[in-house]
Amino acid sequence: MANHALNLNPPDATLHISTHGSDWLWAAFSIFTFSLLVMIVLDLMRPRGTRLFHQIAIVILATFTLGYFSMASDLGATPIPVEFRGHGSDPTRQIWYVRYIQWFITFPLLLLEVLLATGLPLSDILTTLFMSIVVVICGLVGALVHSTYKWGYFVFGVFALFYVWYVLLWHGSNTAFPGSGALRPGYLQSAGFLAFMLITYPICWACSEGGNVISPTSEMIWYGILDVLAGPVFLFFFLWHLSGVDYASFGFTSGRSTGTAVSEKPPVAA
């Protein structure tokens, strides 16, 4: 299937992924699909009303799965003239808008997954999610711009990312954690891991969609490794830390079930 994807859906850009790049994307798609199935099983094993974090993870993994199916099939890209490799006229490069649609959903949800485990006010969480959306939109618009003005969007996106780092590493870590702070060590490890992964995305963008230094196939391998680490690896790592925390200590429920008492506390108001 992977070997025939480029034949069934031929690339329409001068610089495009190779069959090896498509093979890697199918492998990443398999990882996301398997992780999604495992997460669904883990979700069903939990009592009703205690599935919020697992169900957010399911949405994230389902979105990654659909995104990588599209990219492995050589769908969801558009040709954009690029700089630095042209001789007289600039060649076109595949820009994968489907990847940014994927990140538009997964990036805010990854942050929501982590920040809901802290004592941050809802207003701070919503502001952080908005900044993550700004990062993705700036990356997409910058990738679609041919001129050097794309680096202006890159700078705006990096500044928005600085705010996300601040909340993850400083503001979030200094809040009063639920359950007498039992989750604090797990949060610090998870937030540190996620923050480090987020640093590498702008570097990859600068080398691929931005500076056109690496090929689309190398871009796919680089982004794919980052998405696997920031997606399934991070989610299973974070949920493992949550497994020892009393869900009722968060002060909210993800639903009510007849005969299932999750917590005597009322749900947190929005």
N, C-alpha and C positions, 0 to 999 in steps of 0.2 A: 504493500500500500504506500509506504513512504517513498519507494523507488519510483513510483508512477505519479506521485502528486504533482511534480513539476511538469510532467507531460500533459496531465489532465487540466492543470491550471498554470499555463506558461507564464513566467515572469514578464512584466511589461516595463522593466527598467534595465538600464545598462549594467548597473552594479546590483546583483541580486544574490539570493542564497543559492548554494549548491545542493546537490542531492545529499551530500554528507550533512549539511546544515539541516535539511528536512528530516534526515534520519535522527539527528540529535533531538529535534523538536518532538518527534514521535516518542522518543525515549522519555523526554520530560513530561509529555502528555500522559504516558503510562504511570509515571511516578505520582502525578497529581490525581489521576483516576483512582489508583490504588489507595492513596492517602484519603481521598474523599470517602471511599467505601469503608475504610477502617474507622473514620471519624463518625460516619452514620451509625455503625455498630456500637461504638462507644457512647454515642448520644442515646441510643435506644436502651442501653444498659443502665442509664441514670434514671432516678425517679422523676416523674413529671413535676414541673415547677423548679427544677434545678438544672435546666439544660441550656440556659442562655449562652454561656461561653462556648459550649460545644456547637450550638446552632449558628452562632456567628462564624465559627471556624468552618462549618459546612458551607455557608454562603461563600466564604473566601475561596475555599478549595474548588467549589463548583465553578466559580468565575475563572479561576486559573485554568481549570480543565477545558472550558469552552474556548478561552483565549488561545491556549496552546494547540487545540485541535484546529483552529482557524489558521494559525501561523504554520503548523506542520503541513497543512493542505495548500500552502502558498496562497492564502486568502486573507484579505484585510490589510493590504498594503497599497500604496499609491506612489508613482514615480515623481521624484522631486529633483530638480537640478542641484548639484552640489558643487562646493568650491574645492580648490587645492589639487584637483586631479585633472582638470580640464586642459586641453591643448587647443586653444582657439575657441572651442565651445565646451561648456561644462557638461559632463555626463549626468545621467539621472541615477538616483539611488532609491531602492525600496525603503519607504518610510512606513512603519507598521502602526497605523492608527488604531488597529484592534488591540495592540498592546497597551496603549494609553487609555482606551475604554476599560480594559481589564484593571489597570492601576487606579482608574477613577473610582472603581468600586472597592478594590481590595486594600488600597493604602489607608483610606479612612477607617475601614473596618478593622484592620490590624491594630491601629492606634486605639480604636474604641475597645477592642478586646483587652488591651493592656490597661488603659486608663480607667476602665470601669472597676478594676480591682483596687484602685487607690481611693483616697478621700477627697479627690479634686471636686470642686463645684461643677455642676453641669455646664455653666457658662464657659468655664475654662476648657472643658472637654470639647464643646462645640466649636470654640475658637480654634483649637488645635486641629480639629477635623477640617475646618475651612482652610487653614493654612496648608494642609496636606493636599487638598484639592487644587489650591493655587500652584503647588509644586508640579502636579501632573499636567495642568493646563498650560503652564509656561513651557514645560518640556515638549508638549505636543505642538504648540504654536511655533516655538523655536525650531523644531525639527522640520516644519512645513515651510519655513522662510528660507529663501535662497541667499539673501544678502547677509552681510555681517551683523545686521540688526538682530539676528537670531541670538547673539550673545547677550543682548539686552534682556531678553526673556530668560536666558540662562541665569543671569545675575539676580533677577527678580525671584526666580525659583529657588536659588540658593539661600537668599535672605529669608524666604518663607520656611525653608528647611531648617535654618538656624533656630527659628521659633519652635519648631517641632522638637529639635534636639534639646532646647532649653527646658521644655515641659517634661520631656522624658527623663532627662538626666538630673535636673535640679528641682523644678517645681513639683513634679510628681513624686519624687523620692522623699520630699520633705513634708508630705501630708500625713495625716493620721490614718494608718491603714486599718481596715476592718479586722476583726478577730484578734484584737490586742497586738497588732503588728506582726502576726505570724507569717503574713505573706510578704513582708518587706524584703527579706533576703532573696526570695524568688523573683520579686519584681525588679530588684536591682540587677540581678543577673540577666533577666529577660529584656529589660529596657536597655541595658548596656549592649547586649547582643544585637537588638534591633537597631539601635542608634548607629552602631558600627556598620551594619549592613547598608543603612541609608546613606552613609558617606560614600560608598562605592558606586551608587547609581549615577550621581553627577559625573564621576570620572569616566564611567562607561559611555555616558551620553556625549561628553566632550570628545571622546575618541571615535565615536561612531556617527551618530546623526549630526553632531556639531562640527567636529574637525575633519570627518571623513578619513581618519587615519587607518582604521581597521576595516576589514571587509564585512559585508552583511552576515556572512557565515560566522565569523569570529564574534560579531556583535550578538548573534543568537546564542552562541555558546556561553558568552560572558553573562548576558542578561538571564539566560536559563539557569545557570548555577546560582546567581543571586536570588532569583525567584524561588527556587527550590529551598534554599537556606532560609529566606525570609518568609516562606509560606509553610510547607509541611513541617520542616525541621523546627522552626520557631514555634509553631502552634502546638505541636506535641510536647515540646519542651516546656512551654508555658502552662499548658493544661496539666502536665505532670506535677508542677508546683502547686497548682490549685487543688489537686486531689486530696491534700491533707488539711484543707481549710473548710470549716463549717460554712456551707452556702448561706445559711440563715444570717451569718454575721455581716453579709453585705447589705442587708436591709432592704432588699428588693426581691421580687420573684419574677420568673419568666412565664408565669401562668399558674392557674389553680386547677387542682384536680379533686373531684369529690372523694373524700375519705383520706386525702393526703394533706397532712399539716406540715407546711414547710417552715413557716415562721409566724410568730405571734405579732411581729412588727408589721405595720402597714407598708405598702410599696412606697418607694421614694417618689415624691412628686416631681414632675418635670419642671 
